[in-house]
Amino acid sequence: MGQPVLAELLRRGFEVTALVRRRIDLKGCRTVLGDLEGIESVRREVDSADHIIHLASPRAEERESVVIDDILGTGRLLDLWQKGNFVYASSSTVYGIPRREPLTESEPFDAVCWYDLGKVGNEYQLRLAP
């Protein structure tokens, strides 16, 4: 999902800095090597940002990775964030296997794996964030 978001931000004239897990050349933006688990190592980057779009996810289904990398990492990022908009991309899978009818935010959760539970945990953290 990052590439289309990056393209749209650049099209609109935004200056973008992307946190990446491995070295990659993303045309039009500056990259910073790091991950959510060690987000404190890029604290200056977080402090200097005007907005955050959080698309990071380990895409894992193992408990340890989801809890440490996704839930705790997102919590640390929220703890560091002090200003501007914070946009988080979750997943419709937290509401169960996608159906034909549109999902709404009032749908009950139907998390069936650790990946889904990580997204539910992060959505909850965002609801509690000031």
Phi, psi and omega per residue, in radians:
M1 nan -0.363 -3.073
G2 -1.100 -0.718 -3.101
Q3 -1.066 -0.836 3.102
P4 -1.129 -0.632 3.105
V5 -1.145 -0.782 3.105
L6 -1.028 -0.823 -3.134
A7 -1.019 -0.739 -3.126
E8 -1.203 -0.707 3.108
L9 -1.101 -0.743 3.120
L10 -1.176 -0.683 3.109
R11 -1.040 -0.617 -3.138
R12 -1.479 0.009 3.040
G13 1.570 0.213 3.126
F14 -1.345 2.571 2.982
E15 -1.554 2.152 -2.993
V16 -2.059 2.353 2.945
T17 -2.057 2.212 -3.090
A18 -1.958 2.298 3.005
L19 -1.460 2.139 -3.097
V20 -2.201 2.559 -3.126
R21 -1.379 -0.500 3.138
R22 -2.396 2.714 -3.117
R23 -1.050 2.268 3.139
I24 -2.674 2.521 3.103
D25 -1.622 1.903 3.077
L26 -1.847 1.854 -3.080
K27 -1.016 2.274 3.054
G28 1.606 -0.081 3.134
C29 -2.418 2.825 3.079
R30 -1.607 2.421 3.114
T31 -1.944 2.603 3.086
V32 -2.221 2.209 -3.120
L33 -1.394 2.235 3.125
G34 2.970 -3.048 3.095
D35 -2.654 2.994 -3.098
L36 -1.135 -0.615 -3.114
E37 -1.047 -0.625 3.141
G38 -1.966 0.639 -3.034
I39 -1.025 -0.468 3.131
E40 -1.058 -0.442 -3.124
S41 -1.208 -0.280 3.109
V42 -2.059 0.541 -3.101
R43 -0.953 -0.711 3.140
R44 -1.056 -0.659 3.120
E45 -1.136 -0.755 3.121
V46 -1.112 -0.780 -3.136
D47 -1.071 -0.580 -3.080
S48 -1.529 -0.134 -3.116
A49 -1.329 2.531 3.062
D50 -1.529 -0.488 -3.137
H51 -2.628 2.772 3.048
I52 -2.238 2.337 2.954
I53 -2.017 1.939 -3.043
H54 -1.659 1.819 3.110
L55 -1.980 0.015 -3.042
A56 -1.246 2.422 3.058
S57 -2.792 2.422 3.094
P58 -1.249 -0.181 -3.098
R59 0.900 0.640 -3.085
A60 -1.840 2.804 3.039
E61 -2.110 0.154 3.093
E62 -1.591 2.345 -3.077
R63 -0.901 -0.875 -3.047
E64 -1.046 -0.810 -3.141
S65 -1.118 -0.763 -3.120
V66 -1.129 -0.799 -3.100
V67 -1.185 -0.849 -3.062
I68 -1.330 -0.913 -3.029
D69 -1.347 -0.729 -3.007
D70 -1.608 -1.066 -3.045
I71 -1.228 -0.948 -3.131
L72 -1.171 -0.657 3.109
G73 -1.098 -0.748 3.091
T74 -1.131 -0.692 3.093
G75 -1.062 -0.728 3.112
R76 -1.124 -0.723 3.110
L77 -1.089 -0.752 3.090
L78 -1.097 -0.655 3.108
D79 -1.112 -0.609 -3.138
L80 -1.371 -0.490 -3.020
W81 -1.270 2.249 -3.068
Q82 -2.173 -0.183 -3.026
K83 -2.662 2.860 2.999
G84 1.242 -2.999 -3.128
N85 -1.388 2.552 3.048
F86 -2.231 1.931 -3.125
V87 -1.867 2.270 -3.132
Y88 -2.114 2.272 3.085
A89 -1.714 2.014 3.114
S90 -1.687 -2.523 -3.136
S91 -2.609 2.439 3.115
S92 -1.190 -0.235 -3.117
T93 -1.149 -0.288 3.094
V94 -1.152 -0.269 3.109
Y95 -1.749 0.199 -3.141
G96 1.763 -3.107 -3.140
I97 -1.090 2.261 -3.096
P98 -0.968 2.447 3.127
R99 -1.961 -3.104 -3.140
R100 -1.358 -0.597 -3.109
E101 -1.371 2.631 -3.118
P102 -1.086 2.503 3.047
L103 -1.538 2.602 3.039
T104 -2.155 2.883 -3.136
E105 -1.247 -0.159 3.102
S106 -1.550 -0.051 3.095
E107 -1.092 2.522 3.066
P108 -1.272 2.625 3.076
F109 -1.184 2.567 3.065
D110 -2.477 0.946 -3.105
A111 -1.200 2.279 -3.078
V112 -2.077 -0.027 3.139
C113 -2.650 3.029 -3.116
W114 -1.118 -0.610 3.093
Y115 -1.001 -0.865 3.123
D116 -1.058 -0.756 -3.134
L117 -1.099 -0.608 3.068
G118 -1.081 -0.743 3.127
K119 -1.159 -0.729 3.101
V120 -1.061 -0.792 3.121
G121 -1.051 -0.718 3.138
N122 -1.218 -0.683 3.086
E123 -1.069 -0.686 3.132
Y124 -1.144 -0.768 3.110
Q125 -1.025 -0.691 -3.122
L126 -1.192 -0.619 3.109
R127 -1.131 -0.578 -3.114
L128 -1.487 -0.259 -3.094
A129 -1.171 2.475 3.138
P130 -1.160 nan nan
